[in-house]
Amino acid sequence: MKEVALGIGNVLKGDDGVGIYIAERLNKYLQHIKNESKQANSVGAEETIVIDCGTAPENYTSIIRRHNPDRLILVDAADMGLSPGSYRIIPPEKIAVMHFSTHDVPLSTFISYVSEFCVDIVLIGIQPDKMNLCATLSRTVRRSGAQVANLIMEKRLNEIEPLKT
């Protein structure tokens, strides 16, 4: 299965950078797998691209289109009214009414556009604690980010609860 994962956020605003943190973890994991594959002279059957897209995922639509993924995974801080560090899959019908971190283009507009060439789109929101300018990623949100990264790496997105309310 071809996947593209986008880490979205602003590392200068504390927990808003959790998507970027997850993208960094995923890229380190993929580099490790690539190095192991070279040593074993094998090529992985699944192709994954991970992009740190900052606050402008719309700047990467050409890469997404070219890759033509079976699944597009978006990870971003989202105020879902939950306890800090909670994470959920946000259903499409809730995306337009959710408050996400700073973006140039609303995620609902971006998702509507890329849905033309992505079979499955999964949006994972992580509840921030602090999003102050010049703050660092909080310990709680960092721990949740590591858990989400592991679930993505291990292809266990089905274990993430969907957002209700």
Buried (B, 14 or more C-beta within 10 A) or exposed (E): EBBBBBBBBBBEBBBBBBBBBBBBBBBEBBEEBEEEEEEEEEEEEEEBBBBBBBBEBBEBBEBBBEBEBBBBBBBBBBEBEBEBBBBBBBEEEBBEEBEBBBBEEBBBEBBBBBEEBBEEBBBBBBBBBBBEEEBEBBEBBBEBBEBBBBBBBEEEBEEBEEBEE
